[in-house]
Amino acid sequence: MGGRILEYETKTILRQGYNQGLSQGLSQGTGQTRVSDIDSLMKNLGLTLDEACRAIGITRDDYQSAKEMLQE
């Protein structure tokens, strides 16, 4: 009986870890895409940071947060 409880706890912990990793991966991927898109707009179209952010509908703070997250 104790084995089933431990097995259930192990599965629960693994599921929580998987979900946490998935969420973190999605956040990092979104941040990476934002930074890449903004950088490309500035480089290829000669836009300022504010213009590039406005073009894709994010704030300058969102861009800075994404950039900081990628540096961690």
PDB file of N, CA, C and O in Angstrom, chain B, residues numbered from 101:
ATOM      1  N   MET B 101       0.816  -1.186   0.000  1.00  0.00           N
ATOM      2  CA  MET B 101       0.000   0.000   0.000  1.00  0.00           C
ATOM      3  C   MET B 101       0.865   1.258   0.000  1.00  0.00           C
ATOM      4  O   MET B 101       0.546   2.238  -0.673  1.00  0.00           O
ATOM      5  N   GLY B 102       1.961   1.227   0.758  1.00  0.00           N
ATOM      6  CA  GLY B 102       2.853   2.376   0.788  1.00  0.00           C
ATOM      7  C   GLY B 102       3.475   2.658  -0.567  1.00  0.00           C
ATOM      8  O   GLY B 102       3.770   3.808  -0.891  1.00  0.00           O
ATOM      9  N   GLY B 103       3.678   1.609  -1.363  1.00  0.00           N
ATOM     10  CA  GLY B 103       4.258   1.779  -2.685  1.00  0.00           C
ATOM     11  C   GLY B 103       3.359   2.573  -3.614  1.00  0.00           C
ATOM     12  O   GLY B 103       3.837   3.371  -4.421  1.00  0.00           O
ATOM     13  N   ARG B 104       2.071   2.357  -3.499  1.00  0.00           N
ATOM     14  CA  ARG B 104       1.129   3.090  -4.346  1.00  0.00           C
ATOM     15  C   ARG B 104       1.120   4.576  -3.989  1.00  0.00           C
ATOM     16  O   ARG B 104       1.035   5.431  -4.870  1.00  0.00           O
ATOM     17  N   ILE B 105       1.206   4.869  -2.719  1.00  0.00           N
ATOM     18  CA  ILE B 105       1.217   6.274  -2.286  1.00  0.00           C
ATOM     19  C   ILE B 105       2.479   6.954  -2.802  1.00  0.00           C
ATOM     20  O   ILE B 105       2.419   8.068  -3.323  1.00  0.00           O
ATOM     21  N   LEU B 106       3.618   6.287  -2.659  1.00  0.00           N
ATOM     22  CA  LEU B 106       4.864   6.859  -3.152  1.00  0.00           C
ATOM     23  C   LEU B 106       4.835   7.014  -4.667  1.00  0.00           C
ATOM     24  O   LEU B 106       5.329   8.007  -5.201  1.00  0.00           O
ATOM     25  N   GLU B 107       4.266   6.047  -5.351  1.00  0.00           N
ATOM     26  CA  GLU B 107       4.169   6.119  -6.799  1.00  0.00           C
ATOM     27  C   GLU B 107       3.291   7.309  -7.212  1.00  0.00           C
ATOM     28  O   GLU B 107       3.622   8.035  -8.149  1.00  0.00           O
ATOM     29  N   TYR B 108       2.180   7.499  -6.509  1.00  0.00           N
ATOM     30  CA  TYR B 108       1.285   8.623  -6.792  1.00  0.00           C
ATOM     31  C   TYR B 108       2.011   9.948  -6.549  1.00  0.00           C
ATOM     32  O   TYR B 108       1.918  10.864  -7.367  1.00  0.00           O
ATOM     33  N   GLU B 109       2.730  10.053  -5.435  1.00  0.00           N
ATOM     34  CA  GLU B 109       3.475  11.281  -5.115  1.00  0.00           C
ATOM     35  C   GLU B 109       4.548  11.551  -6.165  1.00  0.00           C
ATOM     36  O   GLU B 109       4.746  12.697  -6.568  1.00  0.00           O
ATOM     37  N   THR B 110       5.229  10.519  -6.602  1.00  0.00           N
ATOM     38  CA  THR B 110       6.265  10.674  -7.622  1.00  0.00           C
ATOM     39  C   THR B 110       5.659  11.184  -8.923  1.00  0.00           C
ATOM     40  O   THR B 110       6.209  12.085  -9.557  1.00  0.00           O
ATOM     41  N   LYS B 111       4.539  10.616  -9.318  1.00  0.00           N
ATOM     42  CA  LYS B 111       3.872  11.055 -10.546  1.00  0.00           C
ATOM     43  C   LYS B 111       3.407  12.503 -10.411  1.00  0.00           C
ATOM     44  O   LYS B 111       3.504  13.280 -11.361  1.00  0.00           O
ATOM     45  N   THR B 112       2.906  12.859  -9.242  1.00  0.00           N
ATOM     46  CA  THR B 112       2.442  14.233  -9.009  1.00  0.00           C
ATOM     47  C   THR B 112       3.602  15.213  -9.104  1.00  0.00           C
ATOM     48  O   THR B 112       3.474  16.266  -9.729  1.00  0.00           O
ATOM     49  N   ILE B 113       4.719  14.881  -8.499  1.00  0.00           N
ATOM     50  CA  ILE B 113       5.902  15.744  -8.531  1.00  0.00           C
ATOM     51  C   ILE B 113       6.425  15.874  -9.951  1.00  0.00           C
ATOM     52  O   ILE B 113       6.773  16.972 -10.386  1.00  0.00           O
ATOM     53  N   LEU B 114       6.485  14.767 -10.677  1.00  0.00           N
ATOM     54  CA  LEU B 114       6.941  14.805 -12.073  1.00  0.00           C
ATOM     55  C   LEU B 114       6.021  15.658 -12.935  1.00  0.00           C
ATOM     56  O   LEU B 114       6.490  16.431 -13.770  1.00  0.00           O
ATOM     57  N   ARG B 115       4.721  15.522 -12.736  1.00  0.00           N
ATOM     58  CA  ARG B 115       3.751  16.302 -13.502  1.00  0.00           C
ATOM     59  C   ARG B 115       3.908  17.789 -13.204  1.00  0.00           C
ATOM     60  O   ARG B 115       3.853  18.616 -14.114  1.00  0.00           O
ATOM     61  N   GLN B 116       4.103  18.130 -11.930  1.00  0.00           N
ATOM     62  CA  GLN B 116       4.297  19.535 -11.551  1.00  0.00           C
ATOM     63  C   GLN B 116       5.581  20.087 -12.160  1.00  0.00           C
ATOM     64  O   GLN B 116       5.605  21.218 -12.644  1.00  0.00           O
ATOM     65  N   GLY B 117       6.639  19.296 -12.138  1.00  0.00           N
ATOM     66  CA  GLY B 117       7.912  19.712 -12.737  1.00  0.00           C
ATOM     67  C   GLY B 117       7.785  19.901 -14.235  1.00  0.00           C
ATOM     68  O   GLY B 117       8.323  20.855 -14.797  1.00  0.00           O
ATOM     69  N   TYR B 118       7.076  19.000 -14.873  1.00  0.00           N
ATOM     70  CA  TYR B 118       6.853  19.100 -16.311  1.00  0.00           C
ATOM     71  C   TYR B 118       6.091  20.380 -16.640  1.00  0.00           C
ATOM     72  O   TYR B 118       6.477  21.125 -17.540  1.00  0.00           O
ATOM     73  N   ASN B 119       5.006  20.631 -15.906  1.00  0.00           N
ATOM     74  CA  ASN B 119       4.194  21.826 -16.147  1.00  0.00           C
ATOM     75  C   ASN B 119       4.978  23.100 -15.898  1.00  0.00           C
ATOM     76  O   ASN B 119       4.847  24.071 -16.643  1.00  0.00           O
ATOM     77  N   GLN B 120       5.787  23.100 -14.857  1.00  0.00           N
ATOM     78  CA  GLN B 120       6.599  24.275 -14.550  1.00  0.00           C
ATOM     79  C   GLN B 120       7.634  24.500 -15.656  1.00  0.00           C
ATOM     80  O   GLN B 120       7.847  25.635 -16.083  1.00  0.00           O
ATOM     81  N   GLY B 121       8.262  23.446 -16.110  1.00  0.00           N
ATOM     82  CA  GLY B 121       9.249  23.552 -17.189  1.00  0.00           C
ATOM     83  C   GLY B 121       8.618  24.013 -18.487  1.00  0.00           C
ATOM     84  O   GLY B 121       9.199  24.819 -19.213  1.00  0.00           O
ATOM     85  N   LEU B 122       7.441  23.508 -18.779  1.00  0.00           N
ATOM     86  CA  LEU B 122       6.726  23.911 -19.983  1.00  0.00           C
ATOM     87  C   LEU B 122       6.381  25.391 -19.933  1.00  0.00           C
ATOM     88  O   LEU B 122       6.572  26.117 -20.909  1.00  0.00           O
ATOM     89  N   SER B 123       5.876  25.826 -18.798  1.00  0.00           N
ATOM     90  CA  SER B 123       5.521  27.239 -18.636  1.00  0.00           C
ATOM     91  C   SER B 123       6.740  28.139 -18.776  1.00  0.00           C
ATOM     92  O   SER B 123       6.681  29.176 -19.437  1.00  0.00           O
ATOM     93  N   GLN B 124       7.836  27.745 -18.157  1.00  0.00           N
ATOM     94  CA  GLN B 124       9.065  28.533 -18.238  1.00  0.00           C
ATOM     95  C   GLN B 124       9.599  28.552 -19.668  1.00  0.00           C
ATOM     96  O   GLN B 124      10.069  29.587 -20.139  1.00  0.00           O
ATOM     97  N   GLY B 125       9.531  27.432 -20.349  1.00  0.00           N
ATOM     98  CA  GLY B 125       9.997  27.363 -21.724  1.00  0.00           C
ATOM     99  C   GLY B 125       9.174  28.242 -22.659  1.00  0.00           C
ATOM    100  O   GLY B 125       9.717  28.899 -23.548  1.00  0.00           O
ATOM    101  N   LEU B 126       7.873  28.247 -22.452  1.00  0.00           N
ATOM    102  CA  LEU B 126       7.009  29.098 -23.270  1.00  0.00           C
ATOM    103  C   LEU B 126       7.308  30.577 -23.022  1.00  0.00           C
ATOM    104  O   LEU B 126       7.345  31.372 -23.961  1.00  0.00           O
ATOM    105  N   SER B 127       7.520  30.937 -21.767  1.00  0.00           N
ATOM    106  CA  SER B 127       7.845  32.326 -21.433  1.00  0.00           C
ATOM    107  C   SER B 127       9.163  32.745 -22.077  1.00  0.00           C
ATOM    108  O   SER B 127       9.269  33.836 -22.638  1.00  0.00           O
ATOM    109  N   GLN B 128      10.154  31.880 -21.991  1.00  0.00           N
ATOM    110  CA  GLN B 128      11.444  32.200 -22.585  1.00  0.00           C
ATOM    111  C   GLN B 128      11.346  32.290 -24.102  1.00  0.00           C
ATOM    112  O   GLN B 128      11.959  33.163 -24.716  1.00  0.00           O
ATOM    113  N   GLY B 129      10.582  31.396 -24.704  1.00  0.00           N
ATOM    114  CA  GLY B 129      10.416  31.418 -26.145  1.00  0.00           C
ATOM    115  C   GLY B 129       9.708  32.679 -26.619  1.00  0.00           C
ATOM    116  O   GLY B 129      10.090  33.277 -27.625  1.00  0.00           O
ATOM    117  N   THR B 130       8.676  33.077 -25.889  1.00  0.00           N
ATOM    118  CA  THR B 130       7.958  34.312 -26.213  1.00  0.00           C
ATOM    119  C   THR B 130       8.878  35.510 -26.068  1.00  0.00           C
ATOM    120  O   THR B 130       8.898  36.393 -26.925  1.00  0.00           O
ATOM    121  N   GLY B 131       9.637  35.540 -24.982  1.00  0.00           N
ATOM    122  CA  GLY B 131      10.578  36.642 -24.763  1.00  0.00           C
ATOM    123  C   GLY B 131      11.637  36.707 -25.841  1.00  0.00           C
ATOM    124  O   GLY B 131      11.986  37.786 -26.321  1.00  0.00           O
ATOM    125  N   GLN B 132      12.145  35.553 -26.218  1.00  0.00           N
ATOM    126  CA  GLN B 132      13.179  35.492 -27.255  1.00  0.00           C
ATOM    127  C   GLN B 132      12.627  35.984 -28.593  1.00  0.00           C
ATOM    128  O   GLN B 132      13.311  36.691 -29.333  1.00  0.00           O
ATOM    129  N   THR B 133      11.405  35.610 -28.890  1.00  0.00           N
ATOM    130  CA  THR B 133      10.767  36.058 -30.131  1.00  0.00           C
ATOM    131  C   THR B 133      10.570  37.568 -30.119  1.00  0.00           C
ATOM    132  O   THR B 133      10.836  38.237 -31.118  1.00  0.00           O
ATOM    133  N   ARG B 134      10.109  38.104 -29.003  1.00  0.00           N
ATOM    134  CA  ARG B 134       9.916  39.558 -28.903  1.00  0.00           C
ATOM    135  C   ARG B 134      11.217  40.312 -29.131  1.00  0.00           C
ATOM    136  O   ARG B 134      11.273  41.263 -29.911  1.00  0.00           O
ATOM    137  N   VAL B 135      12.253  39.877 -28.443  1.00  0.00           N
ATOM    138  CA  VAL B 135      13.544  40.561 -28.560  1.00  0.00           C
ATOM    139  C   VAL B 135      14.058  40.459 -29.990  1.00  0.00           C
ATOM    140  O   VAL B 135      14.532  41.444 -30.556  1.00  0.00           O
ATOM    141  N   SER B 136      13.966  39.284 -30.564  1.00  0.00           N
ATOM    142  CA  SER B 136      14.430  39.083 -31.938  1.00  0.00           C
ATOM    143  C   SER B 136      13.640  39.938 -32.928  1.00  0.00           C
ATOM    144  O   SER B 136      14.224  40.550 -33.822  1.00  0.00           O
ATOM    145  N   ASP B 137      12.322  39.982 -32.774  1.00  0.00           N
ATOM    146  CA  ASP B 137      11.482  40.788 -33.670  1.00  0.00           C
ATOM    147  C   ASP B 137      11.821  42.270 -33.567  1.00  0.00           C
ATOM    148  O   ASP B 137      11.965  42.950 -34.583  1.00  0.00           O
ATOM    149  N   ILE B 138      11.947  42.763 -32.354  1.00  0.00           N
ATOM    150  CA  ILE B 138      12.264  44.180 -32.149  1.00  0.00           C
ATOM    151  C   ILE B 138      13.635  44.503 -32.732  1.00  0.00           C
ATOM    152  O   ILE B 138      13.794  45.496 -33.442  1.00  0.00           O
ATOM    153  N   ASP B 139      14.619  43.666 -32.432  1.00  0.00           N
ATOM    154  CA  ASP B 139      15.970  43.901 -32.943  1.00  0.00           C
ATOM    155  C   ASP B 139      15.991  43.899 -34.472  1.00  0.00           C
ATOM    156  O   ASP B 139      16.685  44.711 -35.084  1.00  0.00           O
ATOM    157  N   SER B 140      15.231  42.986 -35.091  1.00  0.00           N
ATOM    158  CA  SER B 140      15.175  42.932 -36.553  1.00  0.00           C
ATOM    159  C   SER B 140      14.521  44.178 -37.136  1.00  0.00           C
ATOM    160  O   SER B 140      14.996  44.714 -38.137  1.00  0.00           O
ATOM    161  N   LEU B 141      13.439  44.645 -36.521  1.00  0.00           N
ATOM    162  CA  LEU B 141      12.783  45.858 -37.000  1.00  0.00           C
ATOM    163  C   LEU B 141      13.722  47.060 -36.918  1.00  0.00           C
ATOM    164  O   LEU B 141      13.778  47.882 -37.832  1.00  0.00           O
ATOM    165  N   MET B 142      14.451  47.148 -35.818  1.00  0.00           N
ATOM    166  CA  MET B 142      15.369  48.283 -35.659  1.00  0.00           C
ATOM    167  C   MET B 142      16.496  48.199 -36.686  1.00  0.00           C
ATOM    168  O   MET B 142      16.871  49.207 -37.285  1.00  0.00           O
ATOM    169  N   LYS B 143      17.036  46.996 -36.887  1.00  0.00           N
ATOM    170  CA  LYS B 143      18.165  46.834 -37.802  1.00  0.00           C
ATOM    171  C   LYS B 143      17.739  46.978 -39.265  1.00  0.00           C
ATOM    172  O   LYS B 143      18.351  47.732 -40.022  1.00  0.00           O
ATOM    173  N   ASN B 144      16.702  46.263 -39.656  1.00  0.00           N
ATOM    174  CA  ASN B 144      16.323  46.194 -41.064  1.00  0.00           C
ATOM    175  C   ASN B 144      15.503  47.378 -41.560  1.00  0.00           C
ATOM    176  O   ASN B 144      15.590  47.752 -42.730  1.00  0.00           O
ATOM    177  N   LEU B 145      14.711  47.964 -40.676  1.00  0.00           N
ATOM    178  CA  LEU B 145      13.867  49.078 -41.106  1.00  0.00           C
ATOM    179  C   LEU B 145      14.317  50.417 -40.539  1.00  0.00           C
ATOM    180  O   LEU B 145      13.727  51.455 -40.838  1.00  0.00           O
ATOM    181  N   GLY B 146      15.354  50.390 -39.726  1.00  0.00           N
ATOM    182  CA  GLY B 146      15.886  51.625 -39.161  1.00  0.00           C
ATOM    183  C   GLY B 146      14.952  52.289 -38.164  1.00  0.00           C
ATOM    184  O   GLY B 146      14.975  53.509 -38.004  1.00  0.00           O
ATOM    185  N   LEU B 147      14.119  51.479 -37.485  1.00  0.00           N
ATOM    186  CA  LEU B 147      13.199  52.038 -36.502  1.00  0.00           C
ATOM    187  C   LEU B 147      13.891  52.240 -35.167  1.00  0.00           C
ATOM    188  O   LEU B 147      14.867  51.562 -34.847  1.00  0.00           O
ATOM    189  N   THR B 148      13.373  53.177 -34.399  1.00  0.00           N
ATOM    190  CA  THR B 148      13.856  53.342 -33.025  1.00  0.00           C
ATOM    191  C   THR B 148      13.225  52.238 -32.177  1.00  0.00           C
ATOM    192  O   THR B 148      12.314  51.543 -32.627  1.00  0.00           O
ATOM    193  N   LEU B 149      13.711  52.087 -30.963  1.00  0.00           N
ATOM    194  CA  LEU B 149      13.155  51.082 -30.067  1.00  0.00           C
ATOM    195  C   LEU B 149      11.670  51.335 -29.836  1.00  0.00           C
ATOM    196  O   LEU B 149      10.868  50.403 -29.893  1.00  0.00           O
ATOM    197  N   ASP B 150      11.300  52.580 -29.577  1.00  0.00           N
ATOM    198  CA  ASP B 150       9.894  52.900 -29.340  1.00  0.00           C
ATOM    199  C   ASP B 150       9.027  52.609 -30.565  1.00  0.00           C
ATOM    200  O   ASP B 150       7.916  52.097 -30.430  1.00  0.00           O
ATOM    201  N   GLU B 151       9.524  52.931 -31.747  1.00  0.00           N
ATOM    202  CA  GLU B 151       8.772  52.671 -32.979  1.00  0.00           C
ATOM    203  C   GLU B 151       8.599  51.173 -33.213  1.00  0.00           C
ATOM    204  O   GLU B 151       7.518  50.720 -33.591  1.00  0.00           O
ATOM    205  N   ALA B 152       9.651  50.416 -32.993  1.00  0.00           N
ATOM    206  CA  ALA B 152       9.597  48.970 -33.188  1.00  0.00           C
ATOM    207  C   ALA B 152       8.637  48.318 -32.188  1.00  0.00           C
ATOM    208  O   ALA B 152       7.870  47.425 -32.546  1.00  0.00           O
ATOM    209  N   CYS B 153       8.687  48.764 -30.956  1.00  0.00           N
ATOM    210  CA  CYS B 153       7.771  48.230 -29.934  1.00  0.00           C
ATOM    211  C   CYS B 153       6.323  48.536 -30.302  1.00  0.00           C
ATOM    212  O   CYS B 153       5.453  47.670 -30.200  1.00  0.00           O
ATOM    213  N   ARG B 154       6.077  49.737 -30.717  1.00  0.00           N
ATOM    214  CA  ARG B 154       4.728  50.142 -31.103  1.00  0.00           C
ATOM    215  C   ARG B 154       4.250  49.321 -32.315  1.00  0.00           C
ATOM    216  O   ARG B 154       3.073  48.969 -32.397  1.00  0.00           O
ATOM    217  N   ALA B 155       5.147  49.024 -33.236  1.00  0.00           N
ATOM    218  CA  ALA B 155       4.793  48.278 -34.448  1.00  0.00           C
ATOM    219  C   ALA B 155       4.291  46.870 -34.129  1.00  0.00           C
ATOM    220  O   ALA B 155       3.400  46.365 -34.813  1.00  0.00           O
ATOM    221  N   ILE B 156       4.848  46.234 -33.103  1.00  0.00           N
ATOM    222  CA  ILE B 156       4.382  44.883 -32.783  1.00  0.00           C
ATOM    223  C   ILE B 156       3.462  44.857 -31.561  1.00  0.00           C
ATOM    224  O   ILE B 156       3.018  43.790 -31.136  1.00  0.00           O
ATOM    225  N   GLY B 157       3.181  46.023 -31.005  1.00  0.00           N
ATOM    226  CA  GLY B 157       2.174  46.110 -29.952  1.00  0.00           C
ATOM    227  C   GLY B 157       2.624  45.738 -28.557  1.00  0.00           C
ATOM    228  O   GLY B 157       1.839  45.207 -27.771  1.00  0.00           O
ATOM    229  N   ILE B 158       3.883  46.010 -28.239  1.00  0.00           N
ATOM    230  CA  ILE B 158       4.341  45.794 -26.865  1.00  0.00           C
ATOM    231  C   ILE B 158       4.928  47.093 -26.338  1.00  0.00           C
ATOM    232  O   ILE B 158       5.223  48.009 -27.107  1.00  0.00           O
ATOM    233  N   THR B 159       5.095  47.167 -25.030  1.00  0.00           N
ATOM    234  CA  THR B 159       5.695  48.354 -24.436  1.00  0.00           C
ATOM    235  C   THR B 159       7.202  48.193 -24.373  1.00  0.00           C
ATOM    236  O   THR B 159       7.745  47.095 -24.500  1.00  0.00           O
ATOM    237  N   ARG B 160       7.845  49.306 -24.178  1.00  0.00           N
ATOM    238  CA  ARG B 160       9.304  49.283 -24.026  1.00  0.00           C
ATOM    239  C   ARG B 160       9.688  48.467 -22.791  1.00  0.00           C
ATOM    240  O   ARG B 160      10.703  47.770 -22.791  1.00  0.00           O
ATOM    241  N   ASP B 161       8.872  48.559 -21.744  1.00  0.00           N
ATOM    242  CA  ASP B 161       9.123  47.784 -20.529  1.00  0.00           C
ATOM    243  C   ASP B 161       9.031  46.282 -20.786  1.00  0.00           C
ATOM    244  O   ASP B 161       9.815  45.509 -20.237  1.00  0.00           O
ATOM    245  N   ASP B 162       8.069  45.863 -21.626  1.00  0.00           N
ATOM    246  CA  ASP B 162       7.950  44.447 -21.990  1.00  0.00           C
ATOM    247  C   ASP B 162       9.220  43.971 -22.691  1.00  0.00           C
ATOM    248  O   ASP B 162       9.730  42.884 -22.418  1.00  0.00           O
ATOM    249  N   TYR B 163       9.713  44.801 -23.590  1.00  0.00           N
ATOM    250  CA  TYR B 163      10.940  44.470 -24.320  1.00  0.00           C
ATOM    251  C   TYR B 163      12.121  44.346 -23.351  1.00  0.00           C
ATOM    252  O   TYR B 163      12.892  43.389 -23.419  1.00  0.00           O
ATOM    253  N   GLN B 164      12.252  45.315 -22.461  1.00  0.00           N
ATOM    254  CA  GLN B 164      13.368  45.297 -21.502  1.00  0.00           C
ATOM    255  C   GLN B 164      13.276  44.085 -20.592  1.00  0.00           C
ATOM    256  O   GLN B 164      14.290  43.448 -20.305  1.00  0.00           O
ATOM    257  N   SER B 165      12.073  43.757 -20.133  1.00  0.00           N
ATOM    258  CA  SER B 165      11.878  42.581 -19.276  1.00  0.00           C
ATOM    259  C   SER B 165      12.257  41.297 -20.004  1.00  0.00           C
ATOM    260  O   SER B 165      12.904  40.418 -19.434  1.00  0.00           O
ATOM    261  N   ALA B 166      11.850  41.196 -21.263  1.00  0.00           N
ATOM    262  CA  ALA B 166      12.188  40.006 -22.049  1.00  0.00           C
ATOM    263  C   ALA B 166      13.684  39.898 -22.241  1.00  0.00           C
ATOM    264  O   ALA B 166      14.249  38.809 -22.136  1.00  0.00           O
ATOM    265  N   LYS B 167      14.332  41.019 -22.520  1.00  0.00           N
ATOM    266  CA  LYS B 167      15.776  41.018 -22.728  1.00  0.00           C
ATOM    267  C   LYS B 167      16.514  40.616 -21.452  1.00  0.00           C
ATOM    268  O   LYS B 167      17.483  39.858 -21.507  1.00  0.00           O
ATOM    269  N   GLU B 168      16.057  41.126 -20.297  1.00  0.00           N
ATOM    270  CA  GLU B 168      16.679  40.763 -19.017  1.00  0.00           C
ATOM    271  C   GLU B 168      16.473  39.287 -18.713  1.00  0.00           C
ATOM    272  O   GLU B 168      17.388  38.627 -18.219  1.00  0.00           O
ATOM    273  N   MET B 169      15.283  38.755 -18.998  1.00  0.00           N
ATOM    274  CA  MET B 169      15.004  37.357 -18.735  1.00  0.00           C
ATOM    275  C   MET B 169      15.942  36.463 -19.546  1.00  0.00           C
ATOM    276  O   MET B 169      16.380  35.419 -19.063  1.00  0.00           O
ATOM    277  N   LEU B 170      16.247  36.870 -20.771  1.00  0.00           N
ATOM    278  CA  LEU B 170      17.117  36.051 -21.616  1.00  0.00           C
ATOM    279  C   LEU B 170      18.572  36.085 -21.150  1.00  0.00           C
ATOM    280  O   LEU B 170      19.338  35.165 -21.438  1.00  0.00           O
ATOM    281  N   GLN B 171      18.949  37.127 -20.442  1.00  0.00           N
ATOM    282  CA  GLN B 171      20.335  37.245 -19.970  1.00  0.00           C
ATOM    283  C   GLN B 171      20.572  36.449 -18.701  1.00  0.00           C
ATOM    284  O   GLN B 171      21.722  36.250 -18.311  1.00  0.00           O
ATOM    285  N   GLU B 172      19.512  35.988 -18.045  1.00  0.00           N
ATOM    286  CA  GLU B 172      19.665  35.225 -16.798  1.00  0.00           C
ATOM    287  C   GLU B 172      20.098  33.819 -17.047  1.00  0.00           C
ATOM    288  O   GLU B 172      20.271  33.049 -16.102  1.00  0.00           O
TER     289      GLU B 172
END
